[in-house]
Amino acid sequence: MIGSSTTPEDDEDDWVCDEIYSIYEDFFIIKKEIAGDSWEYGFDFSGKLVKKYLEDGKYSNIFKRKNCLDIGFVDGDIDIIY
């Protein structure tokens, strides 16, 4: 989990490199039995979890105050959630 000073709209290619905050550890782990065997299914599953949290999570209002919320891989696909 990181915070960035820019969004994909600001810098389409390297925005994630403008890291201003990181927890530098695994924030949570989703077991393969739940998320599936393929990275694509796991990526989709993770996006659904984040969207669900934004709908009814206790602290979702904190995330909604930000310009953008994405999920993705550092070296690959990124999906804009909010």
DSSP file (Angstrom, degrees, kcal/mol; ACC not computed):
  #  RESIDUE AA STRUCTURE BP1 BP2  ACC     N-H-->O    O-->H-N    N-H-->O    O-->H-N    TCO  KAPPA ALPHA  PHI   PSI    X-CA   Y-CA   Z-CA
    1    1 A M              0   0    0      0, 0.0    22,-1.8     0, 0.0    23,-0.4   0.000 360.0 360.0 360.0 126.5    0.0    0.0    0.0
    2    2 A I  E     -A   22   0A   0     20,-0.2     2,-0.4    21,-0.1    20,-0.3  -0.898 360.0-138.7-131.8 162.1    1.5    3.3   -1.1
    3    3 A G  E     -A   21   0A   0     18,-2.5    17,-3.1    -2,-0.3    18,-1.5  -0.958  22.4-162.4-115.5 142.8    0.5    7.0   -1.3
    4    4 A S  E     -A   19   0A   0     -2,-0.4    15,-0.2    15,-0.3    12,-0.1  -0.936  24.7-140.6-127.3 148.4    1.5    9.0   -4.3
    5    5 A S  S    S+     0   0    0     13,-2.1     2,-0.3    -2,-0.3    14,-0.1   0.577  89.8  45.9 -82.7  -8.9    1.7   12.7   -4.9
    6    6 A T  S    S-     0   0    0      9,-0.4    -2,-0.1    12,-0.2    12,-0.1  -0.840  72.1-141.6-127.5 167.7    0.3   12.3   -8.5
    7    7 A T    >>  -     0   0    0     -2,-0.3     4,-2.1    60,-0.0     3,-0.8  -0.735  37.9 -96.7-119.8 170.1   -2.5   10.3  -10.1
    8    8 A P  T 34 S+     0   0    0      0, 0.0     7,-0.1     0, 0.0     6,-0.1   0.829 125.5  57.6 -57.3 -30.2   -2.7    8.5  -13.4
    9    9 A E  T 34 S+     0   0    0      1,-0.2     3,-0.3     2,-0.1    -3,-0.0   0.837 108.4  46.3 -68.5 -31.5   -4.3   11.6  -14.9
   10   10 A D  T <4 S+     0   0    0     -3,-0.8     2,-0.3     1,-0.3    -1,-0.2   0.903 135.8   5.3 -75.3 -43.4   -1.2   13.7  -13.9
   11   11 A D     X  -     0   0    0     -4,-2.1     4,-1.5     1,-0.1    -1,-0.3  -0.760  66.6-168.1-148.3  90.9    1.4   11.3  -15.2
   12   12 A E  T  4 S+     0   0    0     -3,-0.3    -1,-0.1    -2,-0.3    -3,-0.1   0.793  84.2  34.9 -55.9 -35.9    0.0    8.3  -17.0
   13   13 A D  T  4 S+     0   0    0      1,-0.1    -1,-0.2     2,-0.1     3,-0.2   0.898 129.9  19.3 -90.6 -43.1    3.3    6.3  -17.1
   14   14 A D  T >4 S+     0   0    0      1,-0.1     3,-1.7     2,-0.1     4,-0.4   0.164  78.1 116.8-120.2  18.9    5.2    6.9  -13.9
   15   15 A W  G >< S+     0   0    0     -4,-1.5     3,-1.8     1,-0.3    -9,-0.4   0.861  75.5  59.6 -59.2 -36.0    2.7    8.3  -11.4
   16   16 A V  G 3  S+     0   0    0      1,-0.3    -1,-0.3    -3,-0.2     3,-0.2   0.702  94.3  66.5 -67.3 -17.3    3.2    5.3   -9.0
   17   17 A C  G <  S+     0   0    0     -3,-1.7     2,-1.0     1,-0.2    -1,-0.3   0.618  80.0  81.3 -77.0 -12.2    6.9    6.2   -8.8
   18   18 A D    <   +     0   0    0     -3,-1.8   -13,-2.1    -4,-0.4   -12,-0.2  -0.251  69.2 170.7 -87.3  48.2    6.0    9.4   -7.0
   19   19 A E  E     +A    4   0A   0     -2,-1.0   -15,-0.3   -15,-0.2     3,-0.1  -0.401  20.0 166.0 -66.9 127.1    5.6    7.5   -3.7
   20   20 A I  E    S+     0   0A   0    -17,-3.1     2,-0.3     1,-0.3   -16,-0.2   0.466  70.2  23.5-115.3  -8.9    5.2    9.7   -0.6
   21   21 A Y  E     +A    3   0A   0    -18,-1.5   -18,-2.5     0, 0.0    -1,-0.3  -0.979  60.4 166.4-154.7 142.0    4.1    7.0    1.8
   22   22 A S  E     -A    2   0A   0     -2,-0.3   -20,-0.2   -20,-0.3    -3,-0.0  -0.971  32.4-148.7-154.4 145.5    4.4    3.2    2.0
   23   23 A I        -     0   0    0    -22,-1.8   -21,-0.1    -2,-0.3     3,-0.1   0.602  33.8-147.6 -87.1 -11.3    3.8    0.6    4.6
   24   24 A Y        +     0   0    0    -23,-0.4     2,-0.3     1,-0.1   -22,-0.1   0.783  65.0  74.6  52.0  34.6    6.6   -1.5    3.1
   25   25 A E  S    S-     0   0    0    -24,-0.1     2,-0.5     3,-0.0    -2,-0.2  -0.972  98.6 -71.3-159.3 169.1    5.0   -4.8    4.0
   26   26 A D        -     0   0    0     -2,-0.3     3,-0.1     1,-0.2     0, 0.0  -0.570  39.5-164.9 -68.7 118.4    2.2   -7.1    3.0
   27   27 A F  S    S-     0   0    0     -2,-0.5     2,-0.3     1,-0.3    -1,-0.2   0.919  70.0 -14.3 -73.4 -44.5   -0.9   -5.2    4.1
   28   28 A F        -     0   0    0     -3,-0.1     2,-0.4     2,-0.0    -1,-0.3  -0.981  63.4-136.2-153.4 159.7   -3.1   -8.2    3.8
   29   29 A I        -     0   0    0     -2,-0.3     2,-0.6    -3,-0.1    -3,-0.0  -0.971   7.3-157.3-123.0 131.6   -2.9  -11.7    2.3
   30   30 A I        -     0   0    0     -2,-0.4    16,-0.0     4,-0.0    -2,-0.0  -0.943  27.5-122.7-108.1 120.9   -5.6  -13.4    0.2
   31   31 A K    >>  -     0   0    0     -2,-0.6     4,-2.7     1,-0.1     3,-1.5  -0.278  13.5-123.9 -64.9 146.0   -5.3  -17.1    0.2
   32   32 A K  H 3> S+     0   0    0      1,-0.3     4,-2.1     2,-0.2    -1,-0.1   0.816 110.9  63.1 -57.8 -33.8   -5.0  -18.8   -3.2
   33   33 A E  H 34 S+     0   0    0      1,-0.2    -1,-0.3     2,-0.2     4,-0.1   0.770 113.8  34.2 -64.1 -25.4   -8.0  -21.0   -2.3
   34   34 A I  H <4 S+     0   0    0     -3,-1.5    -2,-0.2     2,-0.1    -1,-0.2   0.855 124.5  39.0 -94.2 -46.0  -10.1  -17.8   -2.1
   35   35 A A  H  < S-     0   0    0     -4,-2.7    10,-0.2     1,-0.2    -3,-0.2   0.589 108.1-122.0 -87.4 -11.5   -8.6  -15.7   -4.8
   36   36 A G     <  -     0   0    0     -4,-2.1    -1,-0.2    -5,-0.3    -2,-0.1  -0.207  24.7 -76.4  95.6 172.5   -7.9  -18.4   -7.4
   37   37 A D  S    S+     0   0    0     -4,-0.1     2,-0.3    -3,-0.1    -1,-0.1   0.751 102.8  71.8 -84.2 -27.0   -4.9  -19.8   -9.2
   38   38 A S  S  > S-     0   0    0     -3,-0.1     4,-2.1     1,-0.1     5,-0.2  -0.653  75.6-133.5 -96.2 149.5   -4.4  -17.1  -11.8
   39   39 A W  H  > S+     0   0    0     -2,-0.3     4,-2.6     1,-0.2     5,-0.2   0.839 107.4  59.5 -65.7 -30.7   -3.1  -13.6  -11.2
   40   40 A E  H  > S+     0   0    0      2,-0.2     4,-2.3     1,-0.2    -1,-0.2   0.923 107.2  44.1 -64.2 -43.9   -6.0  -12.3  -13.3
   41   41 A Y  H  > S+     0   0    0      2,-0.2     4,-2.8     1,-0.2    -1,-0.2   0.912 114.3  50.0 -66.8 -42.0   -8.6  -13.8  -11.1
   42   42 A G  H  X S+     0   0    0     -4,-2.1     4,-2.4     2,-0.2    -2,-0.2   0.885 110.3  50.6 -62.0 -39.4   -6.8  -12.6   -8.0
   43   43 A F  H  X S+     0   0    0     -4,-2.6     4,-2.0     2,-0.2    -2,-0.2   0.925 113.0  45.5 -63.3 -46.5   -6.5   -9.1   -9.4
   44   44 A D  H  X S+     0   0    0     -4,-2.3     4,-2.0     2,-0.2    -2,-0.2   0.911 112.7  50.9 -62.6 -44.1  -10.2   -9.0  -10.2
   45   45 A F  H  X S+     0   0    0     -4,-2.8     4,-2.0   -10,-0.2    -2,-0.2   0.908 108.9  51.3 -61.2 -43.5  -11.1  -10.5   -6.8
   46   46 A S  H  X S+     0   0    0     -4,-2.4     4,-2.2     1,-0.2    -1,-0.2   0.900 108.0  52.5 -61.7 -41.9   -9.0   -7.8   -5.0
   47   47 A G  H  X S+     0   0    0     -4,-2.0     4,-2.4     1,-0.2    -1,-0.2   0.894 108.1  51.1 -61.1 -40.6  -10.7   -5.0   -7.0
   48   48 A K  H  X S+     0   0    0     -4,-2.0     4,-2.3     2,-0.2    -1,-0.2   0.885 108.5  52.0 -64.8 -38.8  -14.1   -6.4   -5.9
   49   49 A L  H  X S+     0   0    0     -4,-2.0     4,-2.3     2,-0.2    -2,-0.2   0.923 110.9  47.0 -62.6 -44.3  -13.0   -6.4   -2.2
   50   50 A V  H  X S+     0   0    0     -4,-2.2     4,-2.3     2,-0.2    -2,-0.2   0.922 111.9  50.2 -64.6 -44.3  -11.8   -2.8   -2.4
   51   51 A K  H  X S+     0   0    0     -4,-2.4     4,-1.3     1,-0.2    -1,-0.2   0.901 110.5  50.4 -60.9 -41.0  -15.1   -1.7   -4.1
   52   52 A K  H  X S+     0   0    0     -4,-2.3     4,-2.1     1,-0.2     3,-0.2   0.908 109.4  50.9 -63.7 -42.0  -17.1   -3.5   -1.4
   53   53 A Y  H  X S+     0   0    0     -4,-2.3     4,-3.3     1,-0.2     7,-0.2   0.899 106.8  54.2 -63.2 -39.3  -15.1   -1.7    1.3
   54   54 A L  H  < S+     0   0    0     -4,-2.3    -1,-0.2     1,-0.2    -2,-0.2   0.812 108.7  51.1 -64.0 -28.7  -15.7    1.6   -0.3
   55   55 A E  H  < S-     0   0    0     -4,-1.3    -2,-0.2    -3,-0.2    -1,-0.2   0.934 136.9  -4.0 -73.7 -47.2  -19.5    0.9   -0.2
   56   56 A D  H  < S+     0   0    0     -4,-2.1    -2,-0.2     4,-0.0    -3,-0.2   0.217  88.2 133.7-137.8  19.7  -19.7   -0.1    3.5
   57   57 A G    ><  -     0   0    0     -4,-3.3     3,-1.4    -5,-0.2     4,-0.3  -0.450  60.6-121.8 -73.5 147.3  -16.3   -0.1    5.1
   58   58 A K  T 3  S+     0   0    0      1,-0.3     3,-0.2    -2,-0.1    -1,-0.1   0.852 111.0  28.4 -56.5 -39.8  -16.0    1.7    8.5
   59   59 A Y  T >> S+     0   0    0      1,-0.2     3,-1.5     2,-0.1     4,-0.9   0.075  81.4 119.2-111.9  23.3  -13.3    4.1    7.3
   60   60 A S  H <>  +     0   0    0     -3,-1.4     4,-2.2     1,-0.3     5,-0.2   0.800  66.4  68.4 -60.4 -28.3  -14.2    4.3    3.6
   61   61 A N  H 3> S+     0   0    0     -4,-0.3     4,-0.8    -3,-0.2    -1,-0.3   0.815  94.1  57.7 -61.8 -29.2  -14.8    8.0    3.9
   62   62 A I  H X4 S+     0   0    0     -3,-1.5     3,-0.6     1,-0.2    -1,-0.2   0.928 109.4  43.6 -65.9 -45.0  -11.1    8.5    4.4
   63   63 A F  H >< S+     0   0    0     -4,-0.9     3,-1.6     1,-0.2    -2,-0.2   0.874 108.6  58.7 -67.1 -37.0  -10.3    6.8    1.1
   64   64 A K  H 3< S+     0   0    0     -4,-2.2    -1,-0.2     1,-0.3    -2,-0.2   0.666  94.4  65.5 -70.3 -15.6  -13.1    8.7   -0.6
   65   65 A R  T << S+     0   0    0     -4,-0.8    -1,-0.3    -3,-0.6    -2,-0.2   0.585  89.2  88.0 -78.8  -9.3  -11.5   12.1    0.3
   66   66 A K  S <  S-     0   0    0     -3,-1.6     3,-0.1    -4,-0.2    -3,-0.0  -0.432  86.2-118.9 -88.2 163.8   -8.6   11.3   -1.9
   67   67 A N  S    S+     0   0    0      1,-0.2     2,-0.3    -2,-0.1    -1,-0.1   0.790  89.6   1.8 -70.6 -28.8   -8.3   12.0   -5.6
   68   68 A C        -     0   0    0     -5,-0.1     2,-0.4     2,-0.0    -1,-0.2  -0.993  52.3-159.4-161.0 146.1   -7.9    8.5   -6.7
   69   69 A L        +     0   0    0     -2,-0.3    12,-2.9    -3,-0.1    13,-1.9  -0.973  25.2 168.7-134.9 121.1   -7.8    4.9   -5.4
   70   70 A D  E     -B   80   0B   0     -2,-0.4     2,-0.3    10,-0.3    10,-0.2  -0.851  22.3-153.0-127.1 160.2   -6.2    2.2   -7.5
   71   71 A I  E     +B   79   0B   0      8,-2.0     8,-3.1    -2,-0.3     2,-0.3  -0.955  39.7 104.0-125.7 153.7   -5.1   -1.4   -7.2
   72   72 A G  E     -B   78   0B   0     -2,-0.3     2,-0.4     6,-0.3     6,-0.2  -0.992  61.3 -66.0 167.7-172.9   -2.4   -3.0   -9.1
   73   73 A F    >   -     0   0    0      4,-2.5     3,-1.3    -2,-0.3    -2,-0.0  -0.845  35.5-128.1-107.1 143.9    1.0   -4.4   -9.5
   74   74 A V  T 3  S+     0   0    0     -2,-0.4    -1,-0.1     1,-0.3   -58,-0.1   0.894 111.5  33.0 -56.9 -41.5    4.1   -2.2   -9.4
   75   75 A D  T 3  S+     0   0    0      2,-0.1    -1,-0.3    -3,-0.0     2,-0.2   0.216 129.1  11.1-100.9  15.0    5.4   -3.6  -12.7
   76   76 A G  S <  S+     0   0    0     -3,-1.3     0, 0.0     1,-0.3     0, 0.0  -0.483  97.1  17.8-155.3-138.1    2.0   -4.2  -14.4
   77   77 A D        -     0   0    0     -2,-0.2    -4,-2.5    -5,-0.1     2,-0.4  -0.177  46.6-173.5 -60.9 140.5   -1.7   -3.7  -14.5
   78   78 A I  E     -B   72   0B   0     -6,-0.2     2,-0.5    -4,-0.0    -6,-0.3  -0.999   6.8-159.6-134.2 134.3   -3.3   -1.0  -12.5
   79   79 A D  E     -B   71   0B   0     -8,-3.1    -8,-2.0    -2,-0.4     2,-0.6  -0.966  16.1-135.3-118.6 122.6   -7.1   -0.6  -12.2
   80   80 A I  E     +B   70   0B   0     -2,-0.5   -10,-0.3   -10,-0.2    -2,-0.0  -0.665  27.0 174.3 -77.2 119.2   -8.6    2.8  -11.1
   81   81 A I              0   0    0    -12,-2.9   -11,-0.2    -2,-0.6    -1,-0.2   0.845 360.0 360.0 -93.3 -42.2  -11.3    1.9   -8.5
   82   82 A Y              0   0    0    -13,-1.9   -12,-0.1   -19,-0.0    -2,-0.1   0.307 360.0 360.0-143.5 360.0  -12.4    5.4   -7.4
